[in-house]
Amino acid sequence: MEKQEILEILDSWNFWNHEPETGIPRDFYFKKIISFIKDSKTPVIIETGIRRAGKSFISRQVAKNLIKEGFDKNRILIINLEDERLIDRDYELLLEIYKTYKEKVNPTQKSVVIIDEAQEVNGWERFVRGLSEREEARFIITGSSSKLLDSEYATLLSGRHVIVYVHPLHLFEYEQFAKTNDANRFLKEGGFPAIALSKNKTDLATSYFNTIILKDVIQRFRIQKQDELVRLAKFYITSVGSRITFNSVSKFLKLSVKTSYNFSLHLEKSYLIFFVDRFSFSIKAQDNSPRKVYSIDNSFPSVLGVNPIEIKGRLLENTVASTLYLISKHSDGFNFYYWLENNKEVDFIIKDKREYKLVQVAYSVKEEKTNTRELKSIMECAARLNAYNAEIITMDYSSEETVNNINIKYIPLNEWIEKNLKKYNII
C-alpha cells in the first residue's frame, strides 16, 4: 500500500486530527489499563473476553484519558486490523504501517500502540515482541477469543504481558447504558453494551451467538461437525444452572463422549459459557463430579430459551454466577463452587482465600416450602464447612435472621451486586 493511503486510513482511527467515538466510559477497565501503561514492567497489555464486550471502545477510552493527562496525541497509534480497506493483511503490512507512522507522525518519541483485532494478522506477536523488547513502544492488544486466548498469550509473548479480562456490562454499568434501574430488564437483556443501547436486542443477541460460534469456535478449531456443535451450544445456553457430565450430554445429544468433551472446551474458550465445579476437599472427587453450566451473559439464555418469564429463576442464578465469574477474573484467591451432598444443594460456595461464604439464589422466598428447602441446605453445608455466614439472593426481599448460629441475610440482587463489586474494587 502507498504511504499516503496508509496515512488516510490511520487518520480515521486516531486522535491526531479529530476525536474518534469512545462510547460511554467504563472507568474500572480504562483506569486499570492506564495504571499498567504507567508501569514500566508491563510493556504489553492484552484485553481478553467475549466478542462484543467492548474491548475496542475501552482502548480508545484509554487513549482519550492519556491525552487528557498531557500525553502527546501523536505518540498514540491505533491500528484497526478489521478495517476492510487494509488488504493483504500480514506481518509486512504491520511493519509498513508502523514505518509510515514513525516517518510522518512521530519520528522521535516512544509510542503507545493499540492494535484492535490483532488475530487478523499472522505474526502480529513478532511485531509486538520486537518493538517492546527494543523499548520503542508499549502495546495494548485487543482481539476476539478466536485466536487470542489466555493460554496462548504466554507462549506468543514470552510472558512480557498482563491480561485484563473484559466482561459484559455488570448491573450498574447496564443501568448507565440503558438509562434504567430495572434489574428485571437486566436479567432478560444481559450486559452487551450495544444490546443495552439498541432497540433490536433480540436480533443483536442472535447475531452475536452465531458470530461467536462461527468465528471463535468453528473457524478457530476447524470444526467439521458444525450442526452438532450448534446443538451442544444451544443445549448449554438453555440449561444454565444445570448439572452436567460429558457422558450424560453425549447420550442426550447422541454425540461421542470425546466430541462432547472437546466441543465443551472450545465453547468455554470462546467465553460463551463457563463451568462451575462441585465443592469438595478431595480434588479427585471434585474432578469426578458433575459440573454446573452457565452462560457468560443472560442475553443468550433469554433469547434462545423458551420464555424469559418461565426461566426467571435460572436467569437470576445465571446473573449471580456471571458476577462471581467477573470477580474471580480480577481478584486473586477468589474461587467459587456449588455444593451438593445428601440431595441438598447450595448454589454457590465462595472461597475467598481461607474464608467460606454460602450463597443461595431464590427468585422469591414468599413460599414457605421454598424457604424451608433453602435453609435446610444451608444448615447442612454450613456444618460441613464450619461456616457462619450465608446469603439468600432474591429479587426484592430483604431481611436477616440467625438459625443455629448461622447468620442468614436475605438480600436483593442489586444490593448484593453493589456490595460485592465494591468489596473487590470493581466499582
C-alpha positions as CSV (number, residue, x, y, z in Angstrom):
1,M,0.0,0.0,0.0
2,E,1.1,3.6,-0.7
3,K,2.1,5.6,2.4
4,Q,-0.5,8.3,1.7
5,E,-3.2,5.7,1.6
6,I,-2.0,4.2,4.9
7,L,-2.0,7.7,6.5
8,E,-5.5,8.4,5.4
9,I,-6.7,5.1,6.9
10,L,-4.8,5.7,10.1
11,D,-6.1,9.2,10.4
12,S,-9.7,7.9,10.6
13,W,-8.9,5.8,13.7
14,N,-6.6,8.1,15.6
15,F,-6.8,11.2,17.7
16,W,-4.2,13.3,15.7
17,N,-6.7,15.5,13.9
18,H,-10.1,14.6,15.5
19,E,-11.6,12.6,18.4
20,P,-12.9,9.2,17.4
21,E,-16.0,7.8,19.1
22,T,-15.1,6.5,22.6
23,G,-18.5,5.5,23.9
24,I,-19.7,5.6,27.5
25,P,-16.7,5.4,29.9
26,R,-16.1,2.1,31.7
27,D,-13.9,3.5,34.4
28,F,-12.8,0.3,36.1
29,Y,-11.2,-1.0,32.9
30,F,-9.5,2.0,31.4
31,K,-8.1,3.1,34.8
32,K,-6.7,-0.4,35.3
33,I,-5.1,-0.3,31.9
34,I,-3.7,3.2,32.4
35,S,-2.1,2.0,35.6
36,F,-0.3,-0.8,33.7
37,I,0.7,1.7,30.9
38,K,2.4,3.8,33.5
39,D,4.2,0.7,34.9
40,S,7.5,0.2,33.0
41,K,7.4,-3.6,33.9
42,T,4.4,-4.3,31.7
43,P,5.2,-3.4,28.0
44,V,2.2,-5.3,26.7
45,I,-1.4,-5.2,28.0
46,I,-3.9,-7.6,26.5
47,E,-7.7,-7.2,26.7
48,T,-9.5,-10.5,26.6
49,G,-13.1,-11.6,26.9
50,I,-16.1,-12.5,24.9
51,R,-16.6,-10.9,21.5
52,R,-18.6,-7.6,21.6
53,A,-17.9,-7.0,25.3
54,G,-16.5,-3.5,24.5
55,K,-12.7,-4.1,24.4
56,S,-12.1,-1.7,21.4
57,F,-14.0,1.1,23.0
58,I,-12.2,0.7,26.3
59,S,-8.8,1.0,24.4
60,R,-10.0,4.3,22.8
61,Q,-11.1,5.5,26.3
62,V,-7.5,4.7,27.5
63,A,-6.1,6.8,24.6
64,K,-8.5,9.7,25.3
65,N,-7.6,9.8,29.0
66,L,-3.9,9.6,28.4
67,I,-4.2,12.6,26.1
68,K,-6.3,14.5,28.8
69,E,-3.4,13.8,31.2
70,G,-1.0,15.6,28.9
71,F,0.2,12.6,26.8
72,D,1.1,13.8,23.3
73,K,-1.6,12.5,21.0
74,N,0.9,11.9,18.2
75,R,2.6,9.3,20.5
76,I,-0.6,7.1,20.3
77,L,-1.0,4.9,17.3
78,I,-4.3,3.0,16.8
79,I,-4.4,0.2,14.2
80,N,-7.7,-1.4,13.5
81,L,-6.9,-4.6,11.7
82,E,-10.6,-5.3,10.9
83,D,-10.8,-2.3,8.6
84,E,-11.8,-3.6,5.2
85,R,-9.6,-1.0,3.5
86,L,-6.5,-2.9,4.6
87,I,-5.7,-5.6,2.0
88,D,-3.1,-8.3,2.2
89,R,-3.0,-8.1,6.0
90,D,0.2,-9.7,7.1
91,Y,3.3,-9.1,9.1
92,E,4.8,-6.9,6.4
93,L,1.8,-4.7,6.4
94,L,2.1,-4.1,10.1
95,L,5.8,-3.1,9.6
96,E,4.8,-0.8,6.8
97,I,2.1,0.9,8.9
98,Y,4.5,1.4,11.8
99,K,7.2,2.7,9.5
100,T,4.8,5.2,7.9
101,Y,3.6,6.4,11.3
102,K,7.1,6.9,12.6
103,E,8.2,8.8,9.4
104,K,5.1,11.0,9.1
105,V,3.6,11.4,12.6
106,N,6.0,10.6,15.4
107,P,9.6,10.2,14.3
108,T,11.4,10.6,17.7
109,Q,9.2,9.7,20.7
110,K,8.3,6.3,22.2
111,S,4.8,5.3,21.4
112,V,1.7,3.6,22.8
113,V,0.4,1.3,20.1
114,I,-3.1,0.0,20.2
115,I,-3.9,-3.0,17.9
116,D,-7.5,-3.9,17.5
117,E,-8.3,-7.4,16.4
118,A,-4.7,-8.5,16.3
119,Q,-5.6,-12.0,15.3
120,E,-6.4,-10.8,11.8
121,V,-2.6,-10.8,11.1
122,N,-0.4,-13.8,11.3
123,G,2.8,-12.9,13.0
124,W,1.4,-9.9,15.0
125,E,3.2,-11.3,18.1
126,R,6.6,-11.0,16.4
127,F,5.9,-7.3,15.6
128,V,4.8,-6.6,19.2
129,R,7.6,-8.6,20.8
130,G,10.3,-6.9,18.7
131,L,9.2,-3.3,19.4
132,S,8.6,-4.0,23.1
133,E,12.0,-5.7,23.6
134,R,13.7,-2.7,21.9
135,E,11.6,-0.4,24.2
136,E,10.3,1.5,21.2
137,A,6.7,1.2,22.1
138,R,4.2,0.0,24.7
139,F,1.2,-2.0,23.5
140,I,-2.5,-2.5,24.1
141,I,-3.8,-5.6,22.2
142,T,-7.4,-6.4,21.8
143,G,-8.9,-9.3,19.9
144,S,-11.7,-11.8,19.7
145,S,-11.3,-15.0,21.6
146,S,-10.9,-16.9,18.3
147,K,-7.1,-16.8,18.5
148,L,-6.1,-14.5,21.3
149,L,-6.8,-16.6,24.4
150,D,-5.2,-16.6,27.8
151,S,-3.4,-19.8,27.3
152,E,-1.8,-18.6,24.1
153,Y,-0.5,-15.3,25.2
154,A,2.3,-16.6,27.4
155,T,3.8,-18.6,24.5
156,L,3.5,-15.8,22.0
157,L,4.9,-13.0,24.1
158,S,7.3,-14.8,26.4
159,G,5.5,-13.6,29.5
160,R,6.1,-9.9,28.8
161,H,2.4,-9.1,29.2
162,V,-0.5,-8.7,31.6
163,I,-4.1,-9.7,30.8
164,V,-7.1,-7.6,31.6
165,Y,-10.3,-9.5,31.4
166,V,-13.3,-7.5,30.0
167,H,-16.7,-8.7,31.0
168,P,-20.1,-7.6,29.5
169,L,-21.7,-4.8,31.5
170,H,-22.5,-5.6,35.1
171,L,-25.8,-4.3,36.5
172,F,-24.7,-0.8,37.4
173,E,-22.9,-0.3,34.0
174,Y,-26.0,-1.6,32.3
175,E,-28.2,1.0,34.2
176,Q,-25.9,3.7,32.9
177,F,-26.0,2.5,29.3
178,A,-29.7,1.6,29.2
179,K,-30.8,4.6,31.4
180,T,-32.9,2.4,33.7
181,N,-32.7,0.9,37.2
182,D,-34.9,-2.1,36.3
183,A,-33.0,-5.2,37.4
184,N,-35.6,-7.4,35.7
185,R,-34.7,-5.9,32.4
186,F,-31.0,-6.6,33.0
187,L,-31.9,-10.2,33.8
188,K,-33.6,-10.5,30.4
189,E,-31.3,-8.4,28.2
190,G,-27.9,-9.2,29.6
191,G,-24.9,-6.9,29.5
192,F,-23.6,-6.5,26.0
193,P,-23.1,-2.7,25.5
194,A,-24.7,-2.5,22.0
195,I,-27.7,-4.5,23.2
196,A,-28.2,-2.2,26.1
197,L,-28.3,0.7,23.7
198,S,-30.2,-0.9,20.9
199,K,-33.9,-1.4,20.2
200,N,-33.1,-4.5,18.1
201,K,-32.0,-6.6,21.1
202,T,-33.2,-10.0,20.0
203,D,-31.6,-9.6,16.6
204,L,-28.3,-8.5,18.0
205,A,-28.1,-11.3,20.6
206,T,-28.9,-13.9,17.9
207,S,-26.2,-12.3,15.6
208,Y,-23.6,-12.4,18.4
209,F,-24.3,-16.0,19.2
210,N,-24.0,-17.0,15.6
211,T,-20.8,-15.0,15.1
212,I,-19.1,-16.4,18.2
213,I,-20.0,-19.9,17.1
214,L,-18.7,-19.4,13.6
215,K,-15.5,-17.3,14.2
216,D,-14.5,-18.2,17.7
217,V,-15.2,-21.9,17.6
218,I,-15.9,-23.4,14.1
219,Q,-13.2,-21.4,12.3
220,R,-10.6,-21.5,15.1
221,F,-10.8,-25.2,15.8
222,R,-11.7,-26.2,12.2
223,I,-14.9,-28.0,13.3
224,Q,-16.3,-30.4,10.8
225,K,-19.5,-31.4,12.8
226,Q,-20.9,-27.9,12.8
227,D,-24.6,-28.9,13.4
228,E,-23.6,-31.0,16.4
229,L,-21.6,-28.1,17.8
230,V,-24.5,-25.7,17.5
231,R,-26.8,-28.2,19.2
232,L,-24.5,-28.5,22.1
233,A,-24.1,-24.8,22.4
234,K,-27.8,-24.2,22.5
235,F,-28.3,-27.1,24.9
236,Y,-25.8,-25.5,27.3
237,I,-27.2,-22.0,26.9
238,T,-30.8,-23.1,27.6
239,S,-29.7,-25.3,30.6
240,V,-28.0,-22.7,32.7
241,G,-27.7,-23.8,36.3
242,S,-28.0,-27.5,35.4
243,R,-25.5,-30.1,36.5
244,I,-24.0,-31.9,33.5
245,T,-21.4,-34.6,32.8
246,F,-19.9,-35.2,29.4
247,N,-21.3,-38.7,29.5
248,S,-24.9,-37.5,30.1
249,V,-24.5,-34.8,27.4
250,S,-23.2,-37.4,24.9
251,K,-26.2,-39.7,25.5
252,F,-28.8,-36.9,25.4
253,L,-27.4,-35.3,22.2
254,K,-26.2,-38.6,20.7
255,L,-22.6,-37.4,20.5
256,S,-19.4,-39.3,21.4
257,V,-18.0,-38.6,24.8
258,K,-14.8,-37.3,23.2
259,T,-16.8,-34.9,20.9
260,S,-18.9,-33.7,23.9
261,Y,-15.7,-33.0,25.9
262,N,-13.8,-31.3,23.1
263,F,-16.7,-29.1,21.9
264,S,-17.4,-28.1,25.5
265,L,-13.8,-26.9,26.0
266,H,-14.0,-25.0,22.7
267,L,-17.2,-23.2,23.8
268,E,-15.6,-22.4,27.2
269,K,-12.5,-21.0,25.5
270,S,-14.7,-18.7,23.4
271,Y,-16.1,-17.3,26.7
272,L,-19.7,-18.2,25.6
273,I,-20.1,-20.5,28.6
274,F,-18.3,-21.5,31.8
275,F,-18.5,-24.4,34.2
276,V,-18.6,-24.4,38.0
277,D,-17.1,-27.3,39.9
278,R,-18.7,-29.1,42.8
279,F,-17.0,-28.2,46.1
280,S,-15.0,-31.0,47.7
281,F,-11.9,-31.1,49.8
282,S,-10.9,-34.0,47.6
283,I,-9.6,-33.0,44.2
284,K,-10.3,-36.4,42.8
285,A,-14.0,-36.2,44.0
286,Q,-14.3,-32.7,42.6
287,D,-12.9,-33.8,39.2
288,N,-15.3,-36.8,39.0
289,S,-18.4,-34.8,39.9
290,P,-20.9,-33.2,37.6
291,R,-20.3,-29.5,36.8
292,K,-22.9,-26.8,36.5
293,V,-23.0,-24.8,33.3
294,Y,-23.7,-21.1,32.9
295,S,-23.8,-18.5,30.1
296,I,-21.4,-15.6,30.3
297,D,-24.3,-13.3,29.5
298,N,-28.1,-13.5,30.1
299,S,-28.9,-12.3,26.6
300,F,-28.2,-15.8,25.2
301,P,-30.5,-18.0,27.5
302,S,-33.1,-15.3,27.4
303,V,-33.2,-15.2,23.6
304,L,-32.6,-18.9,22.9
305,G,-34.8,-20.1,25.8
306,V,-38.5,-20.7,25.5
307,N,-39.7,-17.8,27.6
308,P,-37.7,-15.4,29.9
309,I,-40.6,-15.3,32.3
310,E,-40.7,-19.1,32.7
311,I,-36.9,-19.2,33.4
312,K,-36.6,-16.1,35.5
313,G,-35.2,-18.1,38.4
314,R,-32.5,-19.5,36.2
315,L,-31.7,-16.1,34.8
316,L,-31.3,-14.8,38.3
317,E,-28.9,-17.7,39.2
318,N,-27.0,-17.1,35.9
319,T,-26.6,-13.4,36.8
320,V,-25.1,-14.3,40.1
321,A,-22.8,-16.8,38.5
322,S,-21.7,-14.4,35.9
323,T,-21.0,-11.7,38.5
324,L,-18.9,-14.2,40.5
325,Y,-17.0,-15.1,37.3
326,L,-16.2,-11.4,36.8
327,I,-15.0,-11.0,40.3
328,S,-12.8,-14.2,40.0
329,K,-11.1,-12.7,37.0
330,H,-9.9,-9.7,38.9
331,S,-9.4,-11.0,42.4
332,D,-6.5,-13.3,43.5
333,G,-7.5,-16.1,45.8
334,F,-11.2,-15.8,44.9
335,N,-12.9,-19.0,43.8
336,F,-16.5,-20.3,43.7
337,Y,-18.2,-23.7,43.5
338,Y,-21.5,-25.3,44.1
339,W,-22.2,-27.7,47.0
340,L,-24.2,-30.9,46.8
341,E,-24.5,-33.7,49.4
342,N,-27.4,-35.9,50.6
343,N,-29.6,-34.4,47.9
344,K,-29.2,-31.0,49.5
345,E,-27.7,-28.2,47.3
346,V,-26.2,-24.8,47.9
347,D,-26.0,-22.8,44.7
348,F,-22.6,-21.2,45.4
349,I,-19.7,-21.6,47.8
350,I,-17.4,-18.6,47.7
351,K,-13.9,-19.3,48.9
352,D,-12.0,-16.1,49.3
353,K,-8.5,-17.1,50.5
354,R,-9.4,-19.1,53.6
355,E,-12.9,-17.7,54.2
356,Y,-16.1,-19.5,53.1
357,K,-19.4,-17.9,52.4
358,L,-22.6,-19.7,51.3
359,V,-24.8,-18.1,48.6
360,Q,-28.3,-19.4,47.8
361,V,-30.4,-18.0,45.0
362,A,-34.2,-17.8,45.2
363,Y,-36.2,-15.6,42.9
364,S,-38.9,-15.4,45.6
365,V,-38.9,-16.7,49.2
366,K,-42.5,-16.0,50.0
367,E,-43.4,-19.6,49.6
368,E,-42.7,-21.5,52.9
369,K,-41.6,-24.7,51.2
370,T,-39.0,-22.8,49.1
371,N,-37.7,-21.1,52.2
372,T,-37.5,-24.3,54.2
373,R,-35.7,-26.1,51.5
374,E,-33.1,-23.4,51.1
375,L,-32.5,-23.2,54.8
376,K,-32.0,-27.0,55.3
377,S,-29.4,-27.0,52.6
378,I,-27.6,-24.0,54.1
379,M,-27.6,-25.6,57.6
380,E,-26.0,-28.9,56.4
381,C,-23.5,-27.1,54.2
382,A,-22.5,-24.7,57.0
383,A,-22.0,-27.5,59.4
384,R,-19.6,-29.3,57.0
385,L,-17.6,-26.2,56.2
386,N,-17.6,-24.7,59.6
387,A,-19.2,-21.5,58.1
388,Y,-21.2,-18.9,60.0
389,N,-22.5,-16.6,57.2
390,A,-24.9,-17.2,54.4
391,E,-26.8,-15.1,51.9
392,I,-30.0,-15.8,50.1
393,I,-30.2,-13.6,46.9
394,T,-33.7,-12.6,45.9
395,M,-35.2,-10.1,43.5
396,D,-36.9,-7.8,46.1
397,Y,-36.9,-9.3,49.6
398,S,-34.6,-8.1,52.4
399,S,-34.3,-9.5,55.9
400,E,-31.9,-11.1,58.3
401,E,-32.1,-13.9,60.8
402,T,-30.0,-16.3,62.8
403,V,-30.7,-20.0,62.6
404,N,-28.5,-22.5,64.5
405,N,-25.8,-19.8,65.0
406,I,-25.7,-19.2,61.2
407,N,-26.3,-15.6,60.2
408,I,-28.5,-15.5,57.2
409,K,-29.1,-12.4,55.1
410,Y,-31.9,-12.2,52.5
411,I,-30.5,-9.6,50.1
412,P,-32.0,-8.2,46.8
413,L,-29.9,-8.8,43.7
414,N,-28.9,-5.1,43.1
415,E,-27.7,-4.7,46.7
416,W,-25.7,-8.0,46.6
417,I,-24.0,-7.0,43.3
418,E,-23.2,-3.5,44.6
419,K,-21.8,-4.8,47.9
420,N,-19.5,-7.3,46.2
421,L,-18.3,-5.2,43.3
422,K,-17.4,-2.5,45.9
423,K,-15.7,-5.1,48.1
424,Y,-13.5,-6.2,45.3
425,N,-12.9,-2.7,43.9
426,I,-14.7,-3.3,40.6
427,I,-16.9,-0.2,41.2
